[in-house]
Amino acid sequence: MRVGTRIPWDKEAWKESCRDNARNLETEINRLESDYTGPLGFWRRYDDFWAHARRISEMFKTLKPLFQKDRERLWAAYSAACEEMSQTNARERESQRADSWEKRELVMSKIREAYFQAKEAADSAEFAQADALLSEALAWMKNGWEGFNTVTQLLNLRPGVMTWQDREDCWAEWKEVKELLRLRRDAFYADMRATRAGRWRDWVEENDEMIETLQVEIDECEELERRARTEEFAARVRDRSEAKAQKIAALERRNEELELKIAQAEHY
C-alpha cells in the first residue's frame, strides 16, 4: 500500500464494535441493578453501588463507538437505577430517623420514671428501684430491642439503632437523673446520721467540690457558647449551663442547711 493511502472504513466492523460496547455497558448496568441488594431487598451495599456507578459513568465517556439509540437507552436505564437507589437510600434514612426517635422516646420515658422514683424515694429499697430503672434505661440505649417487652420486640422489625444526637440527648438526661439520685441518696443517708457533725462537714465539702466542678463546667459551657457556630447549638449549651447553675444554687442552699445543723449540734 502506498504511503498516504487511506485505510478503507469497515462499516460492519464498526457496527459490531458498537454492539459489543452496548453489550458491555448493559451487562454492567444489569449488575448495578442486581448485585448490591439482598434477595428480599432487606440490605443494600450503598458504597459499593456508587463506586460501580462511577465506573459505569466513565464507561459512557470512554466506550466508543456506540449507537446513539443504545447510548440513550442505556443511559436511561443507568439513570433509573441510580435514581431508584437514591430514593431507597432516602427512605431508609427516614426510616432510621423514625426508628431512632421511637426508641429515644421509650428510653426517655424510662429515664423520667427513674427521675420520679429517685425524687420521691424515702428508703433504701426505693432508691434501689430508681437505680434499677436507670440501669434498664442504660441497657435500652444499646442497639437493638433486647430488654424491651415482648410486644415492642415483635412490632419493631427495624434494627433499633439511635442516631448520635438522640443517643447523646438520652445520655445527658440519664446523667442528670443519675446525679439527682446520687444527691437524694446521699441526703437520705446523711439525714440518718444527722447527729454526726463530722459527716455533715464532709458533705458540705463534697458539695463545695461539686459546685467548683459545676462552675468549671459552666465556664466551659460559656466558652463553647461564645465559639458556637449556630444559634441552635448555643441554645443547647445555654440550657446546660442554666441547669448546672440551678444545681449550684440547690447545693448552696443545701450547704446552708447543713451548716445550721452543724451549729445546732455543736450548741447542744
C-alpha positions as CSV (number, residue, x, y, z in Angstrom):
1,M,0.0,0.0,0.0
2,R,1.4,3.4,-1.0
3,V,2.1,6.0,1.7
4,G,-0.8,8.3,2.2
5,T,-3.4,5.8,1.0
6,R,-6.5,5.9,3.3
7,I,-7.5,2.7,5.0
8,P,-11.0,1.7,3.9
9,W,-13.6,2.1,6.6
10,D,-15.2,-1.2,7.6
11,K,-18.8,-0.4,8.3
12,E,-19.7,-3.9,9.5
13,A,-16.7,-4.0,11.9
14,W,-17.8,-0.6,13.3
15,K,-21.3,-1.8,13.9
16,E,-20.1,-4.9,15.6
17,S,-17.9,-2.7,17.8
18,C,-21.0,-0.6,18.7
19,R,-22.9,-3.7,19.6
20,D,-20.0,-5.1,21.7
21,N,-19.8,-1.8,23.6
22,A,-23.5,-1.7,24.1
23,R,-23.5,-5.3,25.5
24,N,-20.6,-4.5,27.9
25,L,-22.5,-1.4,29.2
26,E,-25.8,-3.3,29.5
27,T,-24.0,-6.1,31.5
28,E,-22.6,-3.6,33.9
29,I,-25.9,-1.8,34.3
30,N,-27.7,-5.1,35.0
31,R,-25.0,-5.9,37.6
32,L,-25.6,-2.4,39.1
33,E,-29.3,-3.2,39.4
34,S,-28.8,-6.7,41.0
35,D,-25.5,-7.0,42.8
36,Y,-25.9,-4.6,45.7
37,T,-29.3,-5.6,47.1
38,G,-30.2,-8.7,49.1
39,P,-32.6,-11.3,47.7
40,L,-35.5,-9.8,49.6
41,G,-34.3,-6.2,49.4
42,F,-33.5,-6.1,53.1
43,W,-29.9,-4.9,52.8
44,R,-28.0,-2.7,50.3
45,R,-24.3,-2.0,49.9
46,Y,-24.6,1.7,49.0
47,D,-20.8,2.4,48.9
48,D,-20.2,-0.4,46.5
49,F,-23.2,0.6,44.4
50,W,-22.0,4.2,43.9
51,A,-18.4,3.1,43.3
52,H,-19.7,0.8,40.5
53,A,-22.0,3.6,39.2
54,R,-19.0,5.9,38.9
55,R,-17.1,3.3,36.8
56,I,-20.1,2.9,34.5
57,S,-20.3,6.7,34.1
58,E,-16.7,6.6,32.9
59,M,-17.5,3.8,30.5
60,F,-20.1,6.0,28.8
61,K,-17.3,8.5,28.2
62,T,-14.6,6.0,27.0
63,L,-16.5,3.2,25.2
64,K,-16.7,4.2,21.6
65,P,-18.2,3.7,19.1
66,L,-21.8,3.3,20.4
67,F,-25.1,3.7,18.5
68,Q,-26.9,6.8,19.6
69,K,-30.1,4.9,20.3
70,D,-28.2,2.4,22.5
71,R,-26.5,5.3,24.3
72,E,-29.8,6.9,25.1
73,R,-31.5,3.6,26.1
74,L,-28.6,2.5,28.3
75,W,-28.2,6.0,29.9
76,A,-31.9,6.0,30.8
77,A,-31.5,2.6,32.4
78,Y,-28.4,3.6,34.3
79,S,-30.0,6.9,35.4
80,A,-33.2,5.0,36.6
81,A,-31.0,2.5,38.6
82,C,-29.2,5.4,40.3
83,E,-32.4,7.3,41.0
84,E,-34.0,4.2,42.5
85,M,-31.1,3.6,44.8
86,S,-31.1,7.3,45.8
87,Q,-34.8,7.2,46.7
88,T,-34.3,3.9,48.5
89,N,-31.4,5.3,50.5
90,A,-33.5,8.4,51.4
91,R,-36.4,6.2,52.5
92,E,-34.1,4.1,54.7
93,R,-32.6,7.2,56.3
94,E,-36.0,8.5,57.1
95,S,-37.0,5.1,58.5
96,Q,-33.8,5.1,60.6
97,R,-34.6,8.5,61.9
98,A,-38.2,7.4,62.8
99,D,-36.8,4.2,64.4
100,S,-34.3,6.3,66.4
101,W,-37.0,8.8,67.6
102,E,-39.3,5.9,68.6
103,K,-36.6,4.3,70.7
104,R,-35.5,7.7,72.1
105,E,-39.0,8.3,73.4
106,L,-39.1,4.9,75.1
107,V,-35.7,5.5,76.7
108,M,-36.7,9.0,77.8
109,S,-39.9,7.6,79.3
110,K,-37.9,5.1,81.4
111,I,-35.5,7.8,82.5
112,R,-38.4,10.0,83.6
113,E,-39.8,7.1,85.5
114,A,-36.4,6.8,87.3
115,Y,-36.4,10.5,87.9
116,F,-39.7,10.5,89.8
117,Q,-38.7,7.3,91.6
118,A,-35.5,8.9,92.8
119,K,-37.2,12.2,93.6
120,E,-39.8,10.5,95.9
121,A,-37.7,7.7,97.3
122,A,-37.9,7.5,101.1
123,D,-36.0,4.4,101.9
124,S,-33.1,2.3,100.6
125,A,-35.4,-0.1,98.7
126,E,-37.0,2.8,96.8
127,F,-33.6,4.2,95.9
128,A,-32.5,0.8,94.7
129,Q,-35.6,0.7,92.5
130,A,-34.6,4.1,91.0
131,D,-31.2,2.7,90.3
132,A,-32.6,-0.4,88.6
133,L,-34.8,1.8,86.4
134,L,-31.7,3.8,85.3
135,S,-29.8,0.6,84.6
136,E,-32.7,-0.6,82.4
137,A,-32.7,2.8,80.6
138,L,-28.9,2.5,80.0
139,A,-29.4,-1.0,78.6
140,W,-32.1,0.3,76.2
141,M,-29.7,2.8,74.7
142,K,-27.7,-0.1,73.1
143,N,-28.5,-1.1,69.6
144,G,-31.5,-3.5,69.2
145,W,-34.7,-4.1,71.2
146,E,-33.3,-6.5,73.8
147,G,-34.7,-5.8,77.2
148,F,-38.0,-4.3,75.9
149,N,-41.3,-6.0,76.4
150,T,-42.3,-8.8,74.0
151,V,-44.9,-6.7,72.2
152,T,-42.4,-3.9,71.4
153,Q,-39.9,-6.5,70.2
154,L,-42.5,-8.2,67.9
155,L,-43.8,-4.9,66.5
156,N,-40.4,-3.5,65.7
157,L,-38.8,-5.1,62.7
158,R,-36.3,-2.3,62.3
159,P,-32.8,-2.7,64.0
160,G,-33.5,-0.3,66.9
161,V,-30.4,2.0,66.4
162,M,-30.5,5.5,67.6
163,T,-28.8,8.4,65.9
164,W,-25.8,10.0,67.6
165,Q,-27.9,13.1,68.6
166,D,-30.8,11.0,70.0
167,R,-28.3,8.9,72.0
168,E,-26.5,12.0,73.3
169,D,-29.8,13.5,74.4
170,C,-30.7,10.3,76.3
171,W,-27.2,10.1,77.8
172,A,-27.3,13.7,79.0
173,E,-30.7,13.1,80.6
174,W,-29.6,9.9,82.1
175,K,-26.6,11.5,83.8
176,E,-28.8,14.3,85.1
177,V,-31.1,11.8,86.8
178,K,-28.2,9.7,88.0
179,E,-26.8,12.8,89.6
180,L,-30.2,13.6,91.2
181,L,-30.3,10.0,92.5
182,R,-26.8,10.4,94.0
183,L,-27.7,13.6,95.7
184,R,-31.0,12.3,97.0
185,R,-29.5,9.1,98.3
186,D,-26.6,10.9,99.9
187,A,-29.1,13.3,101.5
188,F,-31.1,10.3,102.8
189,Y,-28.2,8.6,104.4
190,A,-26.8,11.9,105.7
191,D,-30.1,12.6,107.4
192,M,-29.9,9.2,109.1
193,R,-26.6,10.3,110.5
194,A,-27.8,13.8,111.3
195,T,-26.3,13.7,114.8
196,R,-22.7,13.3,113.5
197,A,-21.5,16.8,112.8
198,G,-18.3,15.4,111.2
199,R,-20.3,13.7,108.5
200,W,-22.2,16.9,107.8
201,R,-18.9,18.7,107.4
202,D,-17.7,16.1,104.9
203,W,-20.9,16.5,102.9
204,V,-20.5,20.3,102.9
205,E,-17.1,19.8,101.4
206,E,-18.4,17.4,98.8
207,N,-21.0,19.9,97.8
208,D,-18.4,22.7,97.6
209,E,-16.3,20.4,95.3
210,M,-19.3,19.7,93.2
211,I,-20.1,23.4,93.0
212,E,-16.5,24.1,91.9
213,T,-16.8,21.3,89.3
214,L,-20.1,22.7,88.1
215,Q,-18.6,26.2,87.9
216,V,-15.8,24.9,85.8
217,E,-18.3,23.2,83.6
218,I,-20.3,26.4,83.4
219,D,-17.2,28.3,82.4
220,E,-16.6,25.7,79.7
221,C,-20.2,25.9,78.5
222,E,-19.8,29.7,78.3
223,E,-16.7,29.3,76.2
224,L,-18.5,26.8,74.0
225,E,-21.4,29.2,73.6
226,R,-19.0,32.1,72.6
227,R,-17.5,29.8,70.0
228,A,-20.8,28.3,68.8
229,R,-21.3,28.4,65.1
230,T,-25.1,28.1,65.2
231,E,-27.7,29.5,67.5
232,E,-29.2,26.1,68.0
233,F,-26.0,24.7,69.4
234,A,-25.6,27.9,71.5
235,A,-29.1,27.5,72.9
236,R,-28.4,23.9,73.9
237,V,-25.2,24.9,75.7
238,R,-27.0,27.7,77.5
239,D,-29.7,25.3,78.6
240,R,-27.0,23.0,80.1
241,S,-25.3,26.0,81.7
242,E,-28.5,27.1,83.3
243,A,-29.2,23.6,84.6
244,K,-25.8,23.5,86.2
245,A,-26.3,26.9,87.7
246,Q,-29.6,25.7,89.2
247,K,-27.7,22.7,90.6
248,I,-25.2,25.1,92.2
249,A,-28.0,27.1,93.7
250,A,-29.5,23.9,95.1
251,L,-26.2,22.7,96.5
252,E,-25.5,26.1,98.1
253,R,-29.0,26.0,99.8
254,R,-28.3,22.5,101.0
255,N,-24.9,23.6,102.4
256,E,-26.6,26.4,104.3
257,E,-29.0,23.8,105.8
258,L,-26.0,21.6,106.8
259,E,-24.1,24.5,108.4
260,L,-27.2,25.3,110.5
261,K,-27.4,21.6,111.6
262,I,-23.7,21.6,112.5
263,A,-24.2,24.8,114.5
264,Q,-27.1,23.3,116.4
265,A,-25.3,20.0,117.0
266,E,-22.3,21.9,118.4
267,H,-24.6,24.1,120.5
268,Y,-26.2,21.1,122.1
